[in-house]
Amino acid sequence: MELGLLYSGGKDSTLAALVLDEFYDVTLVTVSFGVSDDWKHARETAASAGFEFERLELERDVAREAVDRIREDGFPRNGIQHVHQQALESLAEDRFDAVADGTRRDDRVPTVSRAQAQSLEDRHGVDYVAPLSGFGRTAVDRLVEDRLEVTAGPSESIDRADYEGELRALIAAEDGPGAIEELFPDHEQTYVTGVR
């Protein structure tokens, strides 16, 4: 069965790919709005891990709506959630039998509720799979430590291909770099540099 996995090049989505590879023909799919070439970081990680890779370009309107939500809310959660839902919808419309992501049990964003997953499956005739949904961060970190080579650091200094990077770029271009500090809390990102 063909499975498309939303992929950032980070530890969660890479670990999800390794788990799913036992059961599916996995293609790693990175979402882009054409704002930057950050998606290439995920392509490099996908190649080093031995997975097929595709870039999925979403309409710039999706990014625009996400940026507007982030500004209105004063934090990124709902904007990033909006992009994730649109990405899953777009991926489910494609050629895959199943779609997946690397969301964990304790993720605050993005998340996929049971009702959202069932709706996605019913409307598109695909399976939605979240292989890490039963794992918390500590369990994921233990598994990652054994299997992946990872670079970690503050969001602004880590190469990655997640939604947040391009949303940050749009906001910084329009509102200046100071807006990023106001809207996005400090947090650590990861980027996978290899598989052991």
QUIRAKA-V787783 format. One record per backbone hydrogen bond with DSSP energy under -1.0 kcal/mol. CO is the residue of the C=O (numbers start at 1). NH is the residue of the N-H. E is the energy in kcal/mol with one decimal. If there is no record, write none. Layout:
BEGIN
co:CO nh:NH e:E
co:CO nh:NH e:E
END
This chain:
BEGIN
co:1 nh:25 e:-3.2
co:2 nh:97 e:-2.0
co:2 nh:98 e:-1.6
co:3 nh:27 e:-2.6
co:4 nh:100 e:-2.1
co:5 nh:29 e:-3.1
co:8 nh:161 e:-1.7
co:9 nh:192 e:-3.1
co:10 nh:14 e:-1.8
co:11 nh:15 e:-2.6
co:12 nh:16 e:-2.5
co:13 nh:17 e:-1.8
co:14 nh:18 e:-2.0
co:15 nh:19 e:-2.2
co:16 nh:20 e:-2.6
co:17 nh:21 e:-1.8
co:20 nh:23 e:-1.9
co:20 nh:24 e:-2.1
co:24 nh:26 e:-1.0
co:25 nh:3 e:-2.5
co:27 nh:5 e:-2.6
co:28 nh:54 e:-2.6
co:29 nh:7 e:-3.0
co:30 nh:56 e:-3.1
co:32 nh:58 e:-2.4
co:37 nh:40 e:-1.9
co:38 nh:41 e:-1.9
co:39 nh:43 e:-1.8
co:40 nh:44 e:-2.2
co:41 nh:45 e:-2.0
co:42 nh:46 e:-2.9
co:43 nh:47 e:-2.2
co:44 nh:48 e:-2.3
co:45 nh:49 e:-1.8
co:46 nh:51 e:-2.8
co:52 nh:28 e:-2.8
co:54 nh:30 e:-2.3
co:56 nh:32 e:-2.3
co:59 nh:62 e:-1.4
co:60 nh:64 e:-2.4
co:61 nh:65 e:-2.6
co:62 nh:66 e:-2.1
co:63 nh:67 e:-2.8
co:64 nh:68 e:-2.4
co:65 nh:69 e:-2.2
co:66 nh:70 e:-2.5
co:67 nh:71 e:-2.5
co:68 nh:72 e:-2.6
co:69 nh:73 e:-2.9
co:70 nh:74 e:-2.4
co:76 nh:80 e:-2.6
co:77 nh:81 e:-2.5
co:78 nh:82 e:-2.2
co:79 nh:83 e:-1.9
co:80 nh:84 e:-2.4
co:81 nh:85 e:-2.4
co:82 nh:86 e:-2.2
co:83 nh:87 e:-2.7
co:84 nh:88 e:-2.6
co:85 nh:89 e:-2.2
co:86 nh:90 e:-2.5
co:87 nh:91 e:-2.6
co:88 nh:92 e:-2.5
co:89 nh:93 e:-1.2
co:91 nh:94 e:-1.2
co:97 nh:127 e:-1.8
co:98 nh:4 e:-2.3
co:99 nh:129 e:-2.8
co:100 nh:6 e:-2.6
co:104 nh:107 e:-1.2
co:113 nh:117 e:-2.5
co:114 nh:118 e:-2.5
co:115 nh:119 e:-2.3
co:116 nh:120 e:-2.5
co:117 nh:121 e:-2.4
co:118 nh:122 e:-2.7
co:119 nh:123 e:-2.7
co:120 nh:124 e:-1.8
co:121 nh:125 e:-1.9
co:127 nh:99 e:-3.0
co:129 nh:101 e:-1.2
co:130 nh:133 e:-1.9
co:132 nh:135 e:-2.1
co:135 nh:105 e:-2.2
co:136 nh:140 e:-2.3
co:137 nh:141 e:-3.0
co:138 nh:142 e:-2.0
co:139 nh:143 e:-2.0
co:140 nh:144 e:-3.0
co:141 nh:145 e:-2.4
co:142 nh:146 e:-1.1
co:143 nh:147 e:-1.3
co:144 nh:148 e:-3.1
co:147 nh:196 e:-3.4
co:149 nh:193 e:-2.9
co:149 nh:194 e:-1.3
co:151 nh:191 e:-2.3
co:153 nh:189 e:-3.3
co:154 nh:157 e:-2.1
co:163 nh:167 e:-1.9
co:164 nh:168 e:-3.0
co:165 nh:169 e:-1.9
co:166 nh:170 e:-2.2
co:167 nh:171 e:-2.3
co:168 nh:172 e:-2.9
co:169 nh:173 e:-2.2
co:170 nh:174 e:-1.7
co:171 nh:175 e:-3.5
co:172 nh:176 e:-1.6
co:176 nh:179 e:-1.5
co:177 nh:181 e:-1.0
co:178 nh:182 e:-1.4
co:179 nh:183 e:-2.2
co:180 nh:184 e:-2.7
co:187 nh:155 e:-1.7
co:189 nh:153 e:-1.9
co:191 nh:151 e:-2.8
co:194 nh:149 e:-3.2
END
